[in-house]
Amino acid sequence: MTSNPTESVTQSKTTTTAPTKPPTTLPPPTTGPIQTDAPRSRGEAGQVLDTQCEEATCPVDSFCMNEYETGGCRCHCNLGKGGETCSDDVPVQYPRFYGYSYLTFEPLKNSYLKFQITIEFKTELEDGLLLYCGENELGRGDFLSLAVIRRRVHFRYNCGTGPAMLVSESKIQLGRWHTVTFGREGVNGWLRLDNDPPVTGKSKGHYTKITLRSPLYLGGAPSVYWLVRAIGTNRGLQGCAQALVINGHRVDMRPWPVGRGLSGADVGECSTGLCHQVSCSNGGVCVANRADSYLCLCPLGFRGKHCEEGFRLVLPEFNGTLLSFAALHWPMDARHYLSFTEFLIALRPARADGLILYSYDTQSKDFLSLRLLRGFLEFRFDCGSGTAVIRSARSAPAFPNLPRQE
């Protein structure tokens, strides 16, 4: 664990400086114009070649895919890598896509009868695939897709007897954040763009279950060229995704094991450059808390938008985010913690769920944690032979209206 206790403070917005346009080697569009005059950025593919993959040599941390429109191939950087030779580390939290990028997650679970998905995104072009999951990766059989086509959002799904196509009444604005919620139950589907009234529709036939076996693709797909008949576009998203919620659960888009991202191609980071012109005072550290806004994480004893205000800490208060925590070196003397550990903690929770204590050893993988889960205390630990779980017999009361310590 670290030795600098910190707490998060008020957020502020600024403008990101990472480029959003693809390199000049992208093939001509079929569903919308693509601009080609932007500089490269980390996360973009390093090489576009005139040969097929069988004859191409791609850098380490990349893989090759044929470009069927041009007859050549492209070396794609693996998730978390970027640059000309895919040697740059690219931390991904709010993924940026370049028209040929994609990010994969596990297939949708427990969604064969119904599902609801919300995505917050912005795009620089009028066309691009946002989400795809299907019975296969070629758009044949059952599938669902969400795409922007001529600045309207299209939700399509097929339960096996014919597709449904729902189209937003309003057009999106390029470069602006939009929130789309869509879903289906049986043959009935709905689509809502921002605060517009929902658009509803039905799939053809009487089948009510949908089979989804492929990964869930975000921002594009490796087989997007072959998906055009099913989804209506052969372009990936050129823009950013800020939030993804599936069946009420927010998806952490960071790469596994920290997040849920399994693999990807040429994925950049939308918040790149956000903190370059931000100055946090008194040793504060700037971090992105959205794709276009930041937080100054303040050392113990400071607060404010830029950690400019000093205060005396008497009773620690945490705001319930992963950025609000206190930390110290532990154990102080390893010899005294090998066979016996005891904690005494006095706390007053404002919510029924939350992490209280966590310690982890990077070498042995041993850990211990104490958390509130639906009001019950749960103590977990692993000393090398498997995880043990101990839960309290009764719940701890929560106090949602705690007085603030000023």
C-alpha positions in Angstrom: 0.0 0.0 0.0 1.1 3.6 -0.5 2.0 6.0 2.2 0.3 9.2 1.1 -3.2 9.5 2.4 -5.4 11.4 -0.2 -9.0 12.5 -0.7 -10.8 13.5 -3.9 -12.2 17.0 -4.3 -14.4 19.1 -6.6 -14.2 18.3 -10.4 -13.5 20.8 -13.1 -13.9 20.6 -16.9 -11.4 21.3 -19.6 -10.9 20.4 -23.2 -9.0 17.3 -24.3 -6.2 17.7 -26.8 -5.9 14.2 -28.2 -6.6 14.1 -31.9 -9.8 12.4 -33.1 -9.1 11.9 -36.8 -7.6 8.8 -38.5 -4.4 8.8 -40.5 -4.4 9.3 -44.2 -4.1 5.7 -45.0 -7.8 4.8 -44.2 -9.6 3.5 -47.3 -12.4 5.5 -48.9 -15.8 5.4 -47.2 -19.0 3.8 -48.3 -21.4 5.1 -45.8 -20.1 8.5 -45.0 -17.1 10.9 -45.5 -13.9 10.4 -43.6 -11.5 13.2 -43.1 -7.8 12.4 -43.4 -5.8 15.4 -42.4 -5.2 14.8 -38.7 -1.9 13.9 -37.0 -1.2 10.5 -35.5 -1.8 9.9 -31.8 -0.9 7.1 -29.5 -3.4 4.2 -29.9 -3.6 4.5 -33.7 -2.4 1.6 -35.9 1.3 1.9 -36.8 1.3 0.4 -40.3 -0.9 0.0 -43.3 0.7 -2.2 -45.9 0.0 -3.0 -49.6 0.4 -6.8 -49.2 -1.8 -9.4 -47.6 -1.2 -10.6 -44.0 0.5 -13.8 -45.2 3.4 -11.7 -46.5 3.4 -8.9 -43.9 5.6 -8.5 -40.9 3.9 -6.7 -38.0 5.6 -5.4 -34.8 5.5 -7.0 -31.5 2.3 -6.3 -29.6 0.3 -6.1 -32.8 -1.7 -8.4 -35.1 -2.5 -8.3 -38.8 -5.9 -8.1 -40.6 -6.5 -7.9 -44.3 -8.2 -4.7 -45.6 -10.7 -6.0 -48.1 -11.6 -2.6 -49.5 -8.0 -1.7 -50.5 -6.5 -5.2 -51.0 -3.8 -4.5 -48.4 -3.6 -5.2 -44.7 -3.2 -3.3 -41.5 -1.1 -4.0 -38.4 -3.3 -3.3 -35.4 -1.9 -2.5 -32.0 -3.1 -4.8 -29.2 -5.3 -3.3 -26.4 -3.1 -1.1 -24.2 -0.5 -0.5 -26.9 0.0 2.2 -29.5 2.4 4.2 -31.6 4.2 3.6 -34.9 5.6 0.3 -33.7 2.9 -0.5 -31.0 5.6 0.0 -28.4 3.9 2.8 -26.4 1.8 2.0 -23.4 -1.7 3.4 -23.7 -3.7 3.3 -20.5 -7.4 3.0 -21.5 -10.2 4.2 -19.2 -12.4 6.2 -21.6 -11.7 4.6 -25.0 -11.1 6.5 -28.1 -11.7 4.9 -31.5 -10.3 5.9 -34.9 -12.8 4.3 -37.4 -10.9 0.9 -37.5 -10.6 0.3 -33.8 -12.7 -1.9 -31.5 -12.8 -3.1 -27.9 -14.2 -6.5 -26.9 -16.1 -7.7 -23.8 -17.6 -11.0 -22.9 -20.8 -11.9 -24.7 -24.0 -10.6 -23.2 -25.3 -12.9 -20.4 -28.8 -13.5 -19.3 -30.1 -11.4 -22.2 -31.7 -13.9 -24.5 -35.2 -12.8 -23.4 -34.6 -9.1 -22.6 -31.9 -6.6 -22.2 -31.3 -2.9 -21.8 -28.1 -1.0 -22.7 -27.1 2.6 -22.2 -24.1 4.1 -23.9 -22.7 7.7 -23.7 -20.6 8.6 -26.7 -19.5 11.3 -29.1 -18.5 10.9 -32.7 -16.7 13.1 -35.2 -18.3 11.5 -38.3 -21.8 10.8 -39.5 -21.4 7.0 -39.7 -19.9 4.4 -37.4 -20.7 1.2 -35.5 -21.2 1.6 -31.7 -22.0 -1.9 -30.5 -22.4 -5.3 -32.0 -23.1 -8.8 -30.5 -24.4 -11.7 -32.4 -24.8 -15.4 -33.0 -21.6 -15.1 -35.0 -19.3 -12.3 -36.1 -20.7 -12.0 -39.7 -24.2 -10.7 -39.0 -25.8 -13.9 -40.0 -28.6 -15.2 -37.8 -29.4 -13.6 -34.4 -27.7 -10.3 -33.6 -28.1 -6.8 -32.1 -26.3 -3.7 -33.3 -26.3 0.0 -32.5 -24.8 2.4 -35.1 -24.8 6.0 -36.3 -25.9 6.2 -39.9 -26.1 9.6 -41.5 -26.2 11.2 -38.0 -29.2 9.1 -36.9 -28.9 6.3 -34.3 -30.0 2.9 -35.6 -30.8 0.0 -33.3 -31.2 -3.3 -35.1 -31.9 -6.8 -33.8 -32.9 -10.2 -35.1 -34.3 -13.1 -33.1 -34.0 -15.4 -36.1 -37.1 -14.7 -38.2 -36.3 -11.2 -39.5 -34.7 -8.0 -38.2 -36.2 -5.0 -36.5 -34.8 -1.6 -37.3 -35.4 1.4 -34.9 -34.2 4.8 -36.0 -33.9 7.9 -33.8 -36.1 10.8 -34.9 -33.4 13.4 -34.1 -29.9 13.6 -35.5 -26.8 13.6 -33.4 -24.5 16.6 -33.2 -20.9 15.8 -34.2 -18.4 16.3 -31.4 -21.1 16.4 -28.7 -21.8 13.8 -26.0 -25.0 11.9 -26.5 -26.7 9.2 -24.3 -28.6 6.4 -26.0 -30.7 3.8 -24.1 -32.0 0.8 -26.1 -33.3 -2.7 -25.4 -35.8 -5.4 -26.2 -38.2 -7.8 -24.4 -39.4 -10.6 -26.6 -40.1 -9.1 -30.1 -40.6 -5.6 -28.7 -37.7 -3.1 -28.8 -37.2 0.5 -27.9 -34.6 3.2 -28.6 -34.1 6.6 -26.9 -31.6 9.3 -27.9 -30.9 11.8 -25.1 -34.2 13.2 -23.8 -36.3 12.4 -27.0 -39.4 10.2 -26.7 -38.6 6.5 -27.1 -38.9 5.0 -30.6 -40.5 1.5 -30.5 -40.7 -1.4 -32.9 -41.0 -5.2 -33.3 -38.8 -7.9 -34.9 -40.4 -10.0 -37.6 -41.9 -13.4 -36.8 -42.8 -15.0 -33.5 -39.4 -15.9 -32.1 -38.8 -14.1 -28.8 -35.3 -15.4 -27.8 -32.1 -14.1 -29.2 -28.8 -16.1 -29.3 -25.7 -14.1 -28.6 -22.4 -16.0 -28.8 -19.9 -13.5 -30.2 -18.0 -11.0 -28.0 -19.7 -7.7 -27.4 -17.8 -5.3 -29.7 -17.6 -1.6 -28.8 -16.6 1.1 -31.3 -16.3 -1.3 -34.2 -15.6 -5.0 -35.1 -12.9 -6.9 -36.8 -15.4 -8.2 -39.3 -17.2 -4.9 -39.8 -16.7 -5.1 -43.6 -18.9 -8.2 -43.7 -21.5 -6.7 -41.3 -22.7 -4.0 -43.6 -25.8 -5.8 -44.8 -26.9 -6.5 -41.2 -26.0 -3.3 -39.4 -26.1 -0.7 -42.2 -22.5 0.6 -42.1 -19.0 -0.8 -42.6 -17.4 1.9 -40.6 -16.3 1.9 -37.0 -16.7 4.7 -34.6 -14.4 7.7 -34.9 -14.9 9.3 -31.5 -15.1 8.3 -27.8 -17.2 6.2 -25.4 -17.6 7.6 -21.9 -20.0 5.2 -20.2 -21.5 1.7 -20.9 -24.3 0.3 -18.7 -25.7 -3.2 -19.4 -28.8 -4.4 -17.6 -28.3 -1.9 -14.8 -24.6 -2.7 -14.3 -21.9 -0.1 -15.3 -19.1 -1.7 -17.3 -15.6 -0.8 -16.4 -14.1 -0.3 -19.9 -10.5 -0.6 -18.7 -8.5 -3.6 -19.8 -8.7 -6.9 -17.8 -8.0 -7.6 -15.0 -8.7 -4.1 -13.7 -11.7 -3.6 -16.0 -13.8 -5.8 -18.3 -12.0 -5.1 -21.6 -10.7 -8.4 -23.0 -9.0 -7.4 -26.2 -9.0 -4.7 -28.8 -7.4 -3.0 -31.7 -5.9 0.5 -31.9 -7.8 1.8 -28.9 -6.7 5.2 -27.6 -7.6 7.2 -24.5 -10.1 10.0 -24.8 -8.7 11.9 -21.8 -5.1 12.1 -23.1 -3.7 15.6 -22.5 -6.5 16.5 -20.1 -4.1 17.3 -17.2 -1.3 18.8 -19.1 -2.3 22.4 -18.4 -3.8 21.7 -14.9 -1.9 22.8 -11.8 -2.9 21.1 -8.6 -1.4 22.9 -5.5 0.2 21.5 -2.4 1.3 18.2 -4.0 -2.1 17.4 -5.5 -2.3 15.0 -8.4 -4.5 15.6 -11.5 -6.5 12.6 -12.8 -9.4 12.3 -15.3 -12.7 11.4 -13.7 -14.5 11.7 -17.1 -13.3 11.9 -20.6 -13.4 15.7 -20.5 -13.1 16.6 -16.8 -10.6 16.1 -14.1 -10.1 15.9 -10.3 -7.2 17.1 -8.2 -6.5 14.3 -5.7 -5.4 16.3 -2.6 -2.9 15.1 0.1 -4.1 14.8 3.6 -5.0 18.2 5.0 -5.9 19.9 1.8 -9.1 20.3 -0.3 -10.6 22.5 -2.9 -10.8 22.4 -6.7 -7.0 22.6 -7.0 -6.1 21.6 -3.4 -5.6 25.2 -2.5 -7.4 25.1 0.8 -5.8 23.7 4.0 -7.8 22.3 6.8 -7.4 20.2 10.0 -8.6 16.7 9.7 -10.3 15.4 12.9 -12.7 12.7 11.6 -12.0 11.3 8.1 -15.0 11.4 5.7 -14.9 9.5 2.4 -17.1 10.3 -0.6 -17.8 6.7 -1.8 -15.6 6.8 -4.9 -12.4 4.8 -5.6 -10.5 8.1 -5.6 -11.3 8.9 -1.9 -9.1 6.9 0.4 -6.5 7.0 3.1 -3.4 4.7 2.9 -0.4 3.8 5.0 2.4 1.2 4.9 1.2 -2.0 6.4 2.3 -4.3 7.9 4.7 -2.1 9.8 6.7 -5.2 11.0 5.9 -8.4 9.0 7.0 -10.7 11.8 4.0 -9.7 13.9 1.4 -10.4 11.3 2.3 -13.8 10.0 -0.1 -15.9 12.1 -2.4 -13.4 13.9 -4.1 -10.2 12.8 -6.7 -8.2 14.6 -8.4 -4.9 13.7 -10.6 -2.5 15.7 -12.4 0.0 13.4 -15.1 2.5 14.4 -17.2 3.6 11.5 -20.5 5.2 10.6 -21.6 4.3 7.1 -23.8 6.5 4.9 -24.5 3.6 2.5 -25.2 -0.1 2.7 -22.3 -1.0 0.4 -18.7 0.0 0.3 -15.1 -1.0 0.8 -13.7 -0.3 4.3 -10.3 -1.9 4.3 -8.0 -3.6 1.7 -4.4 -4.9 1.7 -2.7 -6.9 -1.0 0.7 -8.4 -1.5 1.9 -8.3 -5.2 4.3 -11.2 -4.8 2.4 -13.8 -2.9 -1.1 -12.6 -4.0 -2.2 -12.8 -0.4 -4.9 -10.3 0.5 -7.5 -9.2 3.1 -10.5 -7.0 2.7 -13.4 -5.7 4.8 -16.5 -4.4 3.1 -20.2 -3.6 3.6 -22.4 -5.7 1.3 -26.1 -4.8 1.5 -25.5 -3.7 5.1 -23.7 -6.8 6.2 -20.0 -6.8 7.0 -17.9 -9.2 4.9 -14.3 -10.1 5.7 -12.3 -11.9 3.0 -8.7 -13.1 3.2 -6.4 -15.5 1.3 -3.2 -16.7 2.9 -2.2 -18.8 -0.1 -4.7 -21.8 0.1 -7.9 -20.1 -1.2 -10.2 -17.3 -0.2 -12.1 -17.4 3.1 -15.3 -15.4 3.5 -16.8 -14.5 6.9 -20.1 -12.5 7.0 -21.7 -10.8 10.0 -24.9 -12.3 11.4 -26.7 -9.0 11.5 -26.6 -5.9 9.3 -24.9 -2.6 10.2 -27.3 0.4 10.1 -26.6 3.1 7.5 -27.0 6.8 8.1 -27.6 8.5 4.8 -27.8 12.1 6.1 -24.5 12.4 7.9 -23.5 15.9 9.0 -20.5 17.2 7.0 -17.3 18.0 9.0 -16.2 21.5 8.1 
